[in-house]
Amino acid sequence: MYWPILYFIYYAALAALYPYLPVYYRQLGVGGEQIGVLTAAVPLINLVSGPLWGWLADSRQRHKQVLVLSLVSVAVFGMLLALPRSFTGLLVVLIPLALFLSPIVPILDSSVLQSLGNQRERYGRIRLWGAIGWGVCAPLAGRLAERVGLQGLFIVFGALMGLSALLVARQPVHSTLIRPLEARAFSLFWADPRWRAFLFTAFSGGVLISVISNFLFLFLQDLGASQSLLGLSLTVATLSEVSILYVSSGLLKRWPPQWLMTVGLILFAVRALLYSFITQPWMAMLIQLMHGLTYALMWVAGVSYAGMMAPPGLNATAQGLFSSAIMGVGMVVGSLLGGFLLAHVGAIWMFRITSGVGLVGALILWSARNEHTQSV
């Protein structure tokens, strides 16, 4: 099976470019608010185009063809992103890049789950290789950027995405994607106060994820961080993520998922606040060790909690809502808010203000815990 190798290469490709894009944008002279718009473009387009790709792949049963086309297109547009020198030019290339990026992970994940059959619990062990690929490639990308400049990362990204397309071409791909939400189904979820609290909490987590992933490198660079140190910080974060993913099933057996999600979001808020107090780039390495206890813990707990609260027959819809709240709307708002705050109050207060967003989200979910206890 090529799945672990494919996850490794695909996420290695993302690690070679995406964390460094805000640094590249600023190198071209793009301002903070415009960087926020550019970083918001990808999750916004994913949110809109994901269901459309799902409908196309499902209706024509062309999941493999869509996946190969997307990987090849992402490789091409990723390399073309090195050419523009203005905000408008970057946006023109970034839009199709985001459009073709959106169906890759949903098709890949759901195809892996289908190939596992009754052994779906093995998914986490396969998905781990994506995190490993990210952690291995990130410091290498930083070292390469120091030697040949950020332009070299676009070539590495394109080559690895092209290699992923070749691997997919040799794999059987069968998948059923989440179709667009029906208004009636959405109202069913929104009528439940537990779901309203849960979705706002997921949204709050998405805001923090977006601010940290898109603007931390700019802050560390202002403190004098080298490209190698930036890459190494991603590896440190990945090690903690892998650890939490590995033990996540045990954590969920011991503690309720809503409690774990609340703890993860509180720690996320603390993590963002701690960034605002560092004075040397190396200090961020210690804070990056919290990545597993923040992002990974929130994600696995959120998936479990969404499945627990899903109405009968709507589990896939529940997971789609959770994903849209945290990785869609939350990421978009986080990018725009982070860019605005960076431009007007600076990075220190950007981290402090968004830390407050996380605490509010944790408080709302915690206040809804009694309603959950009474309903199960």
Protein Blocks (a to p, Z undefined) as FASTA:
>chain_A
ZZlmmmmmmmmmmmmmmmmmmmmmmmnopafklmmmmmmmmmmmmmmmmmmmmmmmmmno
pmkmmmmmmmmmmmmmmmmmmmpccfklmmmmmmmmmmmmmmmmmmmmmmmmmmnommmm
mmmmmmmmmmmmmmmmmmmmmmmmmmnojklmmmmmmmmmmmmmmmmmmpccdddddddd
dfklmmmmmmpmklmmmmmmmmmmmmmmmmmmmmmmmmmmmnopafklmmmmmmmmmmmm
mmmmmmmmmmmmmpcfklmmmmmmmmmmmmmmmmmmpcbfklmmmmmmmmmmmmmmmmmm
mmmmmmmmpcghilmmmmmmmmmmmmmmmmmmmmmmmmmmmmmnojklmmmmmmmmmmmm
mmmmmmmmmmmmmmZZ
